[in-house]
Amino acid sequence: MKNVRYIIELFIKHVSSQDILENSITYDILSIQQLFIKHIPSRNILEDSIPYDILSTQQFLKLALPYTKEYSESELENIYAAIKDMVQVECEKQFINSVKAVGSKSQPLNLFGLLLLAAEKMLQFNGNEVVCQYRYLLDWRQLTVQISEDTFTTAFCAIEDLKSRKKRTRFDWPAVIRHNNFYLNKLLQQELSDNHFHLWASSPHFNLSWIRIMNDTDNRDIRKKMSELNYDKLNVNQAYYQGYQENKFEILYLQAALIRLYLYSWFSEREIRLREYYLHGASNKTIFQQIEEGVKPEYLEILSQLKRKKAEVNNSWRQQYREKAGKKRNKDIDCFLRKLEENGIEIPFVDGKEEDITFWQWLEHAFNGCGDRETIPLAVLEPILQERVYAMMWKRCTDETVESWLRNGAQLQVNSRNIQLAINTLRRGRGLAQRQDYALWGVPARDQTENKARWELCGERYFLYTMFQKAYQGNPKDERYLNLFYAYLVMKENLRSELIQSNKRIGFRNFQKYDRRKGMLMDHSPLENAVLKLAIEDTLSDPWLRHLEVRIVPKDTIKKNVEYIREIDLSDVKQKNLLERYYFVYHFVKEPDDTPEKLYRSSCRHERKRMQIRQQACCIAGLRERFPQVAKRVLGIDACSMEIGCRPEVFAQAFRYLKNHCVVEKWKNNDERNLPQLRVTYHVGEDFLDIVDGLRAIEEAIHFLNLDCGDRLGHVLALGLDVRDYYKVKQNVICLPKQDYLDNLAWIFGRITKYRLGVELNNLHNYVEREFSKYFSEVYGELSQKHNYNIRTYFEAWKLRGDNPQYYKFKKFDKPSWQTGTKGEYRSYGSYSMNYQYPENFHIRETEAVAYLYYAYHYDKNVKLRGQEKQEFSVPECWVDGVEILQKKLQRNIAKWGISIESNPSSNYMISVLDSYENHPIVKWYNHHLVQEPEKLSQCPQLSVSINTDDKGCFSTSLANEYALMACALEQAKDENGWPLYSRTMIYEWLDEIRKMGNLQSFQEGGEECMIMR
């Protein structure tokens, strides 16, 4: 993203729009596209107040001013004019048949021209594959976080295929396209490992969800879930004019489904029936004349010969015709007259005269709406009309119905069943076969698709591609359809913004809301199996990805765990070579403490959660003992989700138990083989209320879970964020519960003492002691008055939080009765109630004051209640200085202990306070090859780090994309003088070392190479 000064100079002072077109994609172009696609209410488009081809200066200013703070109104006008010129130049360059269709100097800005501009500048073909130009990769990332990649890739394919006069049949490109950096691609075509991959968050859920709801309009469950989205919108548009309104989601998705159905039937020339169509008497003369002119000539002559008396009713036209024609009667005419009878269209003349009337005179009278009947079913006329005339009438009725329903939400909902019936007809195609998406009839069958896992995505891409081709062909008759297409794109992006994280809020809770929505529209969907295929099989379609660590939640019974793993393995991938390339890690789920206040005295913190974890841990152990062949697929354990309010102590006993769980598997030949012991990784330091809180959580995970060499930590942003920048963003004010603040004070004190920093951090040491004294008395109340507790005692009690609290329930340490001498006893869950590795002095538990403080932490109701109180705390400068030093100390210790770090750049960028990829902490943790200065190398802890995807479906990324984003960001990083911070060669050497470390970090045997860690 370019800074404001650069944008102003670029657009207004220094270069022409042609120069900009050839050299740069700026923030302004990306932002304008977001304005016109994400921030316009679709109802305005349907009402024709915002047509796709008349995005005027006034409309732009109305939209831009609420969203753009860095430009004045005059500057925005200049930006609009400059970009309009750029669009015009690009359209002329592409030699489109009608340049007017996508923009001209005399016309306002055109949406499809704007999309074309971005696609043409950022995308290109590499063989038959669409790729992003590497120099625009960060711009592309910024754009496609906000607007779906498929919008641009299909627009690009559409214009390029029009130019080359070919028709595309392949639409199975990756959900996240690659780039054209040949050297980087070659580097990443060596062995790779993704060591942090959550299964159910790694599929393109929105793409599948959208396809599902576009083909399922008569579903109460979907409508209910759509309605729920209205009450907790995650991406809120600003009301930029009085009377601004947006349709509710339960209406919006039906509108989109109807538009898609209608447009597909238009360009595929497939008739759809939305209801029983009638010819209304209000326009009878014109309609009758068209009918008379549209009847097949040979039938017109036959019907003209039929006559009867005006008042005659009993002798029907069909009976008269049959008597006259005998065996030579025409089946179409007979069918037509039969339909007249079946629909009760036998209307006598009121005057009752006895004179003769011809059939055509009577039919004209019928269309005048005499009697009780006001309309005539169109289907009645089908047998006698010319095919062209009947199709024209059918289309007019369809057009009127679509227009009416789109403008009337209530009417649309009432007719959702009729829309579904029309969809079902298209899904069956022209034969008996049925496809989950009717648009898939426009692409080759699954068996003819190169990447079969992506086949379900191809129908929607074909639809977008065809509509963009219509837009760029520039037929003036298509304008009505193109405006509906514009409305469709806006509707799609409105819903996408609620399911894919694209807002600018930080914090795990914001992400968690998106994460919980990811599969909400896929329940009981026939596309559920596609979720697994796209998550695993498609990910492994890259042959160089050799190790994929799939994170799944453990079940509460052994049987369910067995079935779950077999279901994933058997239904998703059947090729043995793929099964060998991925394995499972069970991740327990963190949750806030839900203990009712009335149970505070009798229950420890997170008691229900601890019981659930025990149940799951014992089931995992049982799986390993009873089903070793299945258990071999599970190589590790983890805990994830919301860490604020759920500390590592909750999982301590379970992790120690499972980490040390041993099983000897007996084979048929009585040979004994050890089932691999479970390895450990743990999400920590990702989300926190204070950076000290995150550092403390990291150390708690290491000590309480007994992490050791070869284990891993996930995210750990607190370990690498710039401390000064962090507190500057927070304006040196933090807000957190008093209990957490008290724990943080004790932890700082303990670390200052351990590292003998009392002199260097004397001011912080004194400040912490004063603050502790104040808040300890506030939280622990009368306890602090009766006993002479100090910060040292409190810190010793903190060290015991890895122990099971039940052994302190009676206000002292109640030593377990069991002994740990035999193997069998040591394997039991209860054997790990005590943390024998930390603290080193086991007998500290027997110190009455220490044990009592630990008891009070868990069982004193008043302590819990007062500790939950939130308060703002000012951060002095000595605090910032000290935290910087303690952060570096912890980095060094983690390197010394041999614990590795799992980095997830896009995940961290989207959730945390990181403002760019180049500032990701991975650069601080490992900089070998990246820099050459000995001082910078010695100051870096040189941790073992890896790059991973985390939730690639939620963050729209891939493993290769994560490497590329880091590479591109570092290549564009500048020092204070504007010089590149790093050379490209050094960056790629650095990435290659990270790639190798990622392979070494894998829990799966058979890594690429060994390497001595520096």
Secondary structure, DSSP 8 states (H G I E B T S, - for coil): ---HHHHHIIIIII--HHHHHHH---HHHHHHHHHHHHSS-HHHHHTTSS-TT-B-HHHHHHHHHHH--SS-HHHHHHHHHHHHHHHHHHHHHTT-S-GGGT--TTS-B-HHHHHHHHHHHHEEEETTEEEE-GGGHHHHHHHHHHS-HHHHHHHHHHHHHHHHT---------SS-EE--HHHHHHTTS-EEEEEEEGGGSS-HHHHHHHHHHT--S-HHHHHHHHHHTTS-SS-----STT-----HHHHHHHHHHHHHHHHHHHHT-----S--EEEGGGHHHHHHHHHHHB-HHHHHHHHT-EEETT--SS-HHHHHHHHHGGG--HHHHHHHHHHHHTT-----TT---SEEEHHHHHHHHHTT-TT--EEEGGGGTTTB-HHHHHHHHHHHHHHHHHHHHH-HHHHHHTHHHHHHHHHHHHTTTSS---SSGGGGGS--GGG-SSGGGHHHHHHHHHHHHHHHHHHHT-GGGHHHHHHHHHHHHHHHHHHHHHS--S---SHHHHHHHHHHTTTT-TT-TTHHHHHIIIIITGGGSTTEEEEEEEE---SSHHHHHHHHHHHHHHH---HHHHTTEEEEEEEEE------GGGTTTS-TTHHHHHHHHHHHHHHHHHHHH-HHHHTTEEEEEEEE--TT--GGGGHHHHHHHHT--EEEE-TTS-EEEE---EEEEEESSS-SSHHHHHHHHHHHHHHTT--TT-EEEE-GGGTS-HHHHHHHTTTEEEEEHHHHHHHHHHHHHHHHHTT-TTTTHHHHHHHHHHHHHHHHHHHTHHHHHS---HHHHHHHHGGGGS-GGGGTTSS----S----SHHHHTSGGGGSS-SSSSS-GGGGG-HHHHHHHHHHHH-HHHHHHHT-EEEEE--HHHHHHHHHHHHHHHHHHHHHT-EEEE-HHHHHHHSS---GGG-THHHH--BTTB--HHHHHHS----EEE--BSTTTTT--HHHHHHHHHHHHHH-B-TTS-BSS-HHHHHHHHHHHHHHHHHH-SSS--S------
